[in-house]
Amino acid sequence: MNELSGWAEEKRAAYLYRVVAECEAGSPREKLFLGLAAEAESQAAIWEKKARAAGAAVPQGYVPDVRARVVAGLVRRHGPRRLRGMLAAMKVRGMSVYASGGSGRVFPHHLDDVGHHRGLSGGGNLRAAVFGVNDGLISNASLIMGVAGASADSAMIVLTGVAGLVAGAFSMAAGEYVSVRSQREMYEYQIGLERDELAEYPEEEARELTLIYEARGIAPDEARRLAQTIITDPEQALDTLAREELGLNPEDLGSPWGAATFSFMSFAAGSAIPLLPFLLGLGSASLPTAIALTAAALFAVGATLSLFTGRSALASGLRMLAIGAAAGGVTYLVGKMLGISLA
């Protein structure tokens, strides 16, 4: 990052900090974001001094670009909590105060607990797998039911079901790849900026971290002590800044290809369930068997989701079964009406 780019980044961040502070007027977070705006202005002054020393022409004043104005407008309309991901991408720090969903009074990571979040990804993968199976199950079962309503031709049903499985699985995989890749790119860019800033002005970064800790309810002296201790270790500082300033958890960022493969396989597994009886050539028993298998799988998916919601497994299973039955019933009726009208 050159001097002028650094100056522009910090001036833009200061502008957005003030917008966030405006939205948080009257709350403890207003002080945090006004303080971060002052720190960003201070860091911009450092970049300006370096730029002038290098002979670069620094603009007389900062004029927010279109991107910054659009984000500012969205923040004013919807609030910073909803836009925290977008703000983090625009180098607005302190977004972790919104991560708790409440007052933001969440204590910082202890110095011996940098790997605190390791081991949680398994639960996230299980949840993603259940939803992937559920998506494939409902979408392909509905598709098969619609075609079965229009025609009793098993070959057409198999062709449609296979096409739905392949198209849906690739669509899900592509979407997951783009999502995770974009998230990683944002993280890599922001962590690169943090690494540069730690090298250029570590004391200013420590003051930013202090402000965040104070906003989270830590006493000022303790907040300063924690921030100064963390900044002395570059790797730990990067990890902590990613969590506390950016609101990012590096441990949650997986491989785009891994996420795409995982999504493809879980969707395909769900899609294959209602298709299986037709592939086995069960004849007139194919549709009733597909309905029975789909119903059992829907109930199992709903019951499994109760692990994440705390609801009754029976109630969750029945709710998912009702949703799937409604989707399949409607598509079957639509197919039936289209089959009659096109006959």
C-alpha positions in Angstrom: 0.0 0.0 0.0 1.5 3.3 -1.1 1.3 6.6 0.9 -1.6 8.1 -0.9 -3.6 4.9 -0.8 -3.0 4.7 2.9 -4.1 8.3 3.4 -7.3 7.7 1.4 -8.1 4.5 3.3 -7.8 6.2 6.7 -9.8 9.3 5.6 -12.6 7.1 4.3 -12.6 5.0 7.5 -12.8 8.2 9.6 -15.7 9.4 7.5 -17.6 6.1 8.0 -16.7 6.0 11.7 -18.5 9.3 12.1 -21.5 8.0 10.2 -21.7 5.0 12.5 -21.2 7.2 15.6 -24.1 9.4 14.3 -26.3 6.3 14.2 -25.2 5.3 17.7 -25.8 8.8 19.2 -26.6 8.5 22.9 -25.2 5.0 23.3 -21.8 3.9 24.7 -20.7 2.9 21.2 -20.9 6.5 20.0 -17.7 7.3 22.1 -16.0 4.2 20.6 -16.6 5.2 17.0 -15.8 8.9 17.5 -12.5 7.7 19.2 -11.8 5.4 16.3 -12.5 8.3 13.8 -9.9 10.4 15.7 -7.4 7.5 15.5 -8.1 7.1 11.8 -7.5 10.9 11.2 -4.2 10.5 13.2 -3.1 7.6 11.0 -4.1 9.6 7.9 -1.8 12.4 9.1 1.1 9.9 9.3 0.4 8.7 5.7 0.1 12.3 4.6 3.5 13.2 6.1 5.1 10.2 4.4 3.4 11.1 1.1 4.7 14.7 1.2 8.2 13.5 2.1 8.1 11.3 -1.0 7.0 14.3 -3.2 3.4 13.1 -3.7 0.6 15.6 -4.1 -1.9 15.1 -1.3 -5.4 16.5 -1.9 -6.4 19.5 0.2 -9.4 17.8 1.7 -11.0 14.4 1.6 -14.1 13.9 -0.6 -15.9 10.6 0.0 -16.1 8.5 -3.2 -19.3 6.9 -4.5 -18.7 3.6 -2.7 -18.2 5.3 0.7 -21.4 7.4 0.2 -23.4 4.4 -0.8 -22.3 2.5 2.3 -22.9 5.6 4.5 -26.4 5.9 3.1 -27.1 2.2 3.8 -25.8 2.5 7.3 -28.0 5.5 8.0 -31.0 3.7 6.7 -30.5 0.2 8.1 -28.1 0.7 11.0 -24.5 -0.4 11.5 -25.4 -3.8 13.0 -26.9 -5.1 9.8 -24.1 -3.6 7.7 -21.2 -4.8 9.8 -19.8 -7.1 7.1 -19.8 -4.3 4.6 -18.3 -1.9 7.0 -15.5 -4.3 7.9 -14.7 -4.6 4.2 -14.4 -0.8 4.1 -11.8 -0.8 6.9 -14.2 0.2 9.7 -13.0 -1.5 12.9 -14.8 -2.3 16.0 -17.6 -4.4 14.3 -17.1 -7.1 16.9 -19.1 -5.0 19.4 -22.2 -6.1 17.4 -21.3 -9.8 17.2 -22.8 -10.7 20.6 -26.3 -9.5 19.5 -26.7 -7.6 22.7 -24.9 -4.8 24.5 -21.5 -5.8 23.1 -20.1 -6.3 26.6 -18.1 -9.4 25.6 -14.7 -9.7 27.2 -11.6 -10.0 25.0 -9.8 -13.2 24.2 -7.4 -14.1 27.0 -3.7 -14.0 26.2 -3.4 -17.8 26.5 -6.6 -18.4 24.5 -5.8 -17.5 20.9 -7.1 -20.8 19.7 -10.3 -20.5 21.6 -12.6 -21.1 18.7 -10.8 -24.2 17.3 -13.0 -27.3 17.2 -16.3 -25.4 16.6 -16.2 -25.9 12.8 -17.5 -29.4 13.1 -20.8 -28.3 14.4 -21.0 -25.7 11.6 -20.3 -28.4 9.0 -23.0 -30.7 10.5 -25.5 -27.9 10.3 -24.5 -27.1 6.7 -24.8 -30.7 5.8 -28.3 -31.0 7.3 -29.5 -27.9 5.4 -27.8 -29.1 2.2 -29.6 -32.5 2.4 -32.9 -30.7 3.2 -32.6 -28.3 0.2 -31.8 -31.2 -2.1 -34.6 -33.3 -0.7 -37.4 -30.8 -0.9 -36.4 -29.3 -4.3 -35.9 -32.6 -6.1 -38.9 -34.3 -4.4 -41.1 -31.4 -5.5 -39.7 -31.5 -9.0 -40.3 -35.2 -9.3 -43.8 -34.9 -7.8 -44.6 -32.2 -10.4 -43.5 -34.3 -13.3 -45.2 -37.4 -11.9 -48.4 -35.3 -11.7 -48.1 -34.5 -15.4 -46.9 -37.9 -16.7 -46.6 -41.5 -15.5 -43.6 -42.0 -17.8 -40.8 -43.3 -15.5 -38.1 -42.5 -18.0 -39.1 -38.8 -18.0 -39.3 -38.7 -14.2 -35.8 -40.2 -14.0 -34.4 -37.8 -16.6 -36.0 -34.8 -14.7 -34.8 -36.1 -11.3 -31.2 -36.6 -12.5 -31.2 -33.2 -14.2 -32.6 -31.6 -11.0 -30.0 -33.3 -8.9 -27.0 -32.4 -11.1 -28.2 -28.8 -11.8 -29.1 -28.1 -8.2 -25.9 -29.6 -6.8 -23.7 -27.6 -9.1 -25.7 -24.4 -8.4 -25.3 -24.9 -4.7 -21.6 -25.7 -5.0 -21.0 -22.6 -7.2 -22.8 -20.4 -4.8 -20.9 -21.8 -1.8 -17.6 -21.4 -3.6 -18.3 -17.7 -4.5 -19.4 -17.0 -0.9 -16.4 -18.5 0.8 -14.0 -17.2 -1.7 -15.3 -13.7 -1.3 -15.2 -14.0 2.5 -11.6 -15.2 2.3 -10.6 -12.4 -0.1 -12.0 -9.8 2.2 -10.3 -11.3 5.2 -6.9 -11.6 3.4 -7.1 -8.0 2.2 -8.0 -6.7 5.6 -5.5 -8.8 7.5 -2.9 -7.5 5.0 -3.8 -3.9 5.9 -3.6 -4.7 9.6 -0.1 -6.3 9.1 1.1 -3.1 7.3 -0.4 -0.9 9.9 1.1 -2.8 12.8 4.5 -2.3 11.1 3.9 1.4 10.5 2.2 2.6 13.7 1.8 -0.1 16.4 0.9 2.4 19.1 -2.0 3.8 17.1 -3.3 0.2 16.6 -2.9 -0.4 20.4 -5.0 2.7 21.0 -7.8 1.4 18.7 -7.8 -1.9 20.5 -8.0 -0.1 23.8 -11.0 1.9 22.7 -12.8 -1.4 21.6 -12.0 -3.0 24.9 -13.3 0.0 26.9 -16.5 -0.1 24.8 -16.9 -3.7 25.9 -16.9 -2.8 29.6 -13.2 -3.2 30.4 -11.7 -0.6 32.8 -9.5 1.9 30.9 -6.2 0.9 32.6 -6.9 -2.8 32.1 -7.9 -2.2 28.5 -4.6 -0.3 27.8 -2.6 -3.1 29.6 -4.2 -5.8 27.5 -3.8 -3.9 24.2 -0.2 -3.1 24.9 0.6 -6.7 25.8 -1.1 -8.1 22.7 0.6 -5.7 20.3 4.0 -6.8 21.4 3.4 -10.2 19.7 2.8 -9.6 16.0 1.1 -12.9 15.2 -1.1 -12.8 18.3 -1.8 -9.1 17.5 -3.0 -10.0 14.0 -5.2 -12.7 15.3 -6.7 -10.4 18.0 -7.1 -7.5 15.6 -9.0 -9.7 13.2 -11.4 -10.8 15.9 -11.8 -7.5 17.8 -11.4 -4.9 15.1 -12.8 -6.7 12.1 -15.2 -9.0 13.8 -13.7 -11.9 11.9 -12.8 -15.3 13.2 -9.9 -16.7 11.1 -10.8 -20.2 12.3 -14.2 -20.0 10.6 -12.8 -19.3 7.1 -12.7 -22.6 5.3 -11.5 -23.7 1.8 -13.7 -22.5 -1.1 -13.2 -25.8 -2.9 -13.9 -27.7 0.3 -17.1 -25.8 0.9 -18.2 -26.3 -2.7 -17.5 -30.0 -2.6 -19.3 -30.4 0.8 -22.3 -28.4 -0.5 -22.4 -30.4 -3.8 -22.4 -33.8 -1.9 -24.9 -32.9 0.7 -27.4 -31.5 -1.8 -26.9 -34.5 -4.1 -27.4 -36.9 -1.2 -30.8 -35.3 -0.4 -31.8 -35.1 -4.1 -31.1 -38.8 -4.6 -33.6 -40.0 -2.0 -36.8 -39.3 -3.9 -35.2 -40.4 -7.1 -33.9 -43.8 -5.9 -37.2 -45.8 -6.4 -37.4 -44.7 -10.0 -33.8 -45.6 -10.6 -34.4 -49.0 -9.2 -37.3 -49.5 -11.6 -40.0 -50.4 -9.0 -42.7 -49.7 -11.5 -46.1 -48.6 -10.1 -44.6 -48.7 -6.6 -42.0 -46.1 -7.5 -44.1 -43.0 -6.6 -45.5 -44.3 -3.3 -42.0 -45.5 -2.3 -40.5 -42.2 -3.2 -43.2 -40.4 -1.1 -42.5 -42.7 1.9 -38.7 -42.3 1.7 -39.0 -38.6 1.3 -41.4 -38.3 4.2 -39.1 -40.4 6.5 -36.1 -38.3 5.4 -37.9 -35.0 6.0 -38.8 -36.1 9.5 -35.3 -37.1 10.2 -33.9 -33.8 8.9 -36.3 -31.9 11.1 -35.5 -34.0 14.1 -31.8 -33.4 13.5 -32.3 -29.7 13.3 -33.7 -29.7 16.8 -30.1 -30.3 18.0 -29.4 -26.7 16.9 -32.7 -25.1 17.9 -33.5 -26.8 21.2 -37.0 -27.5 20.1 -38.7 -30.9 20.5 -37.4 -33.4 18.0 -40.9 -34.6 17.3 -42.2 -31.1 16.7 -39.3 -30.2 14.5 -39.7 -33.4 12.5 -43.4 -32.9 12.0 -42.9 -29.3 11.0 -40.4 -30.2 8.3 -42.6 -33.1 7.1 -45.6 -30.6 6.8 -43.4 -28.1 4.8 -42.2 -30.8 2.4 -45.7 -32.2 2.0 -47.1 -28.8 1.2 -44.3 -28.2 -1.4 -44.7 -31.6 -3.0 -48.5 -31.5 -3.0 -48.6 -28.1 -4.7 -46.1 -29.1 -7.4 -48.0 -32.4 -7.9 -51.3 -30.5 -8.4 -49.6 -28.0 -10.8 -48.1 -30.8 -12.8 -51.5 -32.6 -12.9 -53.2 -29.5 -14.2 -50.5 -28.8 -16.8 -50.6 -32.5 -17.9 -54.3 -32.3 -18.4 -54.2 -29.0 -20.3 -51.3 -30.1 -22.5 -52.7 -33.6 -23.3 
